[in-house]
Amino acid sequence: MNMNMERKDMSYLRELYEEMILDHNRNPRNFGPAPAAANRHAHGFNPVCNDEFSVHLQVKDGVIEDVVFEGAGCAISTASASMMTDAVKGKTEQQARELFDAIHGLLMNDKPAGEVGKLAVLGGVHEYPMRIKCATLPWHTLRAALDRQSETVCTEPLATPDACDTPDAD
């Protein structure tokens, strides 16, 4: 591939990344309070930038029938949460875990650990290394909900024990 073609492809990917982030941030999908039938919940917090989300799942017979998120965060974390909820709705728990692994590989290593489809656009976060934790927070919160984890997911594992205590956390 010649250099001009590579630059053109990179420019297109960057534009697509920015477009998807802006769209999902302005119009987040599956955003709102926990549905009455939700039976899995998790809370995630990034103390560095104050992104904070809760993920609520309705799982029946191993299938994610409904998923919503609520909270507040930057454009990247909100868009990541929105795209995540779209991607896992209707999937089995195992498929959602496999997607988590693939996306985690994409976000952390720029190499997906499996098929990610349209979510490949999240790889654009590598142009902003300080924002990788913003993009991963919703995904780690999803995994915590699948695992029925009651502790708050924290993006700063080496922080002091109370670093991820949020004002409304018990």
N, C-alpha and C positions, 0 to 999 in steps of 0.2 A: 504494500500500500504506500502511495507516495505521501509526502509531508503535507501537501495541501488537502488531500482527502482526509488524513488523520485530524487536521485542525478543524475541518468542516464537520466531521463526526463528533469531535469533542465539543464544538460550539453548539451543535444540535442537542447533544445530551445535556449540556448545561442549561440550555433554554427549556428543555423538557422538564428537568429537575426543578427549576425555578417556577415554571408554570404549575406543575403538580403540587408543589409545596404551597404556593399562594392559593390555589383552588381549594385544597383540602383544609387550609388554615381558615380561609374566609367562609367556607361552607362545609364544616366538618360533618362527616357521615356518622350516624349512630351515636350522636352526642346527646346526653341527657341523664336524668336520674335513673337509678336502678329500677328495672321493671319488676313488678310484683312477683313474677315467677323466677327471678334470678336466684340461683342457688350456689353460686361461687362468686367471691368478691376478693379484691386485693387493692391495696393502696400503695402508690409509689411516690417517691419524693427525691428531687435533686436539690440538695442544699446549696450548691454552688450558684444556681440561677433561679431557684425557687419554682421550678416546674413541679406541678403536683397533680397527679391523676389517680382516679379510682377506676377499676375495670370491673364490670359486672357481667357474669355469664349465666345463661340459662342452658344447662346441659341436661339432656335427656337421652338415656340409653347410649351414652358415649358420644353424642353428637351435640355440637354447639348450635342450638336452635336460635339463640339471640345473644347479642353482645352489644353493650353500650359502654361508653366512657364518659366521665365527667371530671371537671377540674379546670386548671388553667396552666398554660405554659407558653413558651415561645412558638413561633410559626413552625419550626421544625418538629418539635415534640407534638404539637397539636396535629399537624399533617401526618406524622408517623402513626399516631393513635388512630386517626380517621382511616388511613389506608389499611392499617392492621385489622380494624373491626370489619371492614369490607371483605378482607381476604379470608378471615377465619369463620365468618358466619356460614353455617351449613357444613363445616368440616368436622371430622371426628377429632377427638382429643389428640389422638396420635398424629393426625395430619397437621394439627395446629402446632404440636411440639416439633415436628419435622420442619415446618415453616419457620418457627422460632430459630431453630438451629441454622437454617439456611440464611435467614436475615441477619442473625448474629454474626455469622461468617462474613457476610457482605459488609456489614457496618464496621466490624472490628478489623477485618483483614482484607477488605475489598475483593474477597473471593467467596461467593455464595457457596454454602455447603449443600446445594441442591437447587431445584428449580424454584425461581421466585417470580417469574412472569413480570407483570407490570411493576411490581415492587422493586425491580432492579433500579428504578429511578432513584431510590433512596441511597444508592451508592454515591450519588453526587455529594453527599455530606462529607466525603473525604477531602473536598476542597476547603472545608471548614473544620479542621481537626478538633477544635474546642467544642464543637457542637455534636460530636458523636454520641456523647452521653444523653443529650437531648433526644436524639433519634432512638436510642436503645431503651430509654425509660419505659415507654408504653409496652414494649415487647417483654421486658423483664416483669412488668406488672401482670401482663397476661399469663406468663408462665407461673407466677405466684398464685394467680386465681385458679389455674388448672391444678396446681399442687395443693390447693387449699391452705396456703401459707397465711398465717395471721399477722406476722410481723410486717411492718412497712418495708417495702423494697427501697433500698438506698443506693444511689449511684456512687457514693463515696464509702467503700467498705472499710477504709482505714481511718475514717473520721471518729471523733469521740463518740461514745455510746449515745449521747443525746443529740448528735448532729442531725439525725433524721427525725427527731421528735418535732412534729409540727404543732402549731398552736392549738389545733382542734383534735390532736391525737390524744388518746388516753394513756 
